[in-house]
Amino acid sequence: MSDTLRGVVVCHGELAGALVDAVERITGLRGLLVPVSNADCDRGGLEERISAAIGSQPAVVFVDMPSGSCLIVALHRLRDQNGIRIVTGVNLAMLVDFVFHPGGVPAEAADRAVSAGERAIRIP
């Protein structure tokens, strides 16, 4: 197993793909994040997409909203899996931080990404 954590971005519509594309353009780092959309699939289809994106690696699963189908399906599918951490409220800053720190265990990577995402939220 690789030391590199897989980041899986699960969102409504095309948001996951857009976030992953933006991170890759900003950082120049490719292949560390996998986008998963809930578009045109039912619960079972979304579960399959998420599982395929994770594969057998440890992963942090970033979900767009702290409610809704993406989170519900991710929790249902991944609740009992070791080596997986779910983070809601994904934003660009947390994903950029995640790809710059690809090693470690999912819990630490998730905590670090959440911290980066929180620090990025400001009223200028």
N, C-alpha and C positions, 0 to 999 in steps of 0.2 A: 504494500500500500504506500502511496506517495505521501510525503509530508505536506503537500499542497491540499488545502481545503477546497472543496467545490463550493461555489456560491451559486445558488439557484434563485432567480428572481421571478416570483409568481404574481401576476397582475391581471386586472381586467383589461380586455381589449388588447391594444398594441403597446401599452405602457411598458411592459417588461422589455420588449425588444428595443424600444426607444431609449430606455435607461441604460441598457447594456451597450448599445451603440455609442451613447454619449460618453460613458466611462472609458470605452476603448479608444475613442478619439482624444479624450483628455489625457489619458495616461500612456497610450501606446501599447498597453498590455492587453493581449487577446487570449481568449480561451479560459479565463478564470471564472467567468460568469456565464450561466446558461439561462436564457430567457424562457419562460413558460407562460403562455396565455390561456385564459379560460374561454377564449372565443370559439364558438361553434362546437362545444362539447358539453356533455352532461357530467355529472359527478364522477362516474366511473372513468370517463375519458380523461378528466383532469387528474384524477389519481394516477392513471397510467403515465400521463405526461410528466408529472412530478417525479414519480419513481424512476422513469427512464432518465430524466435529467440528473438525478442524484447518482444513479448507478450504485456501486458498492463502496464509494468513498465517503469519508466523513464530510459533512456539509453544513453550511448555514443557509437556511431557506428564508429569503427576504420576501415578505408579502406586503402588498400595497396598503391594505386597510386592516384595522384591528377588529374587523367584523366582515361579514360577507362570505361569499362562496369560496374564494381563494383560501382564506384562513380556515374555514370550517373543513374543507377537504384536506388541507395540509395537516391539520391537527388530527383528523380521523386517520389518515394514512400513516403519519409519522410518530404519533404519540408514544408508542412503545419501542421505537428504534433507538438504539444507542448510537452515539456519534452524530446526532442531528440536533440542531438548535433552530428554532423559528423566531424570526424578528418581524414585527409588524411596523407599519408606517415607513416603509423604505423611502429613502431619498438619495439624491445623487452624491452628497457628501459622504454618507456611510458606505456606499458602494466603492467610491474612490479609495477611501481608507482601507476597505477590505482587500482590494486587489494589491495595494502596496504592502500588505502584511498577510501573505498567503499561507503561512505556516501556523502551527499550534493546534490547539484543540478547539472544537466548535464553541464551547461555552465562553472561552476567553476571546475568541474572534468576534462572537456576537456582542459581548459586552463592549469591546473596543469600538465596533462599528456603531452601536447605539450611542455611545458617548460622542463620537465624531458627528453623527447625525444631529444630536441634540445641540452641540456647540454651533452648528451651522444655522440654526433657526434663530433669527434676530429681527428686530424692528430697527432699521437704520435711522 
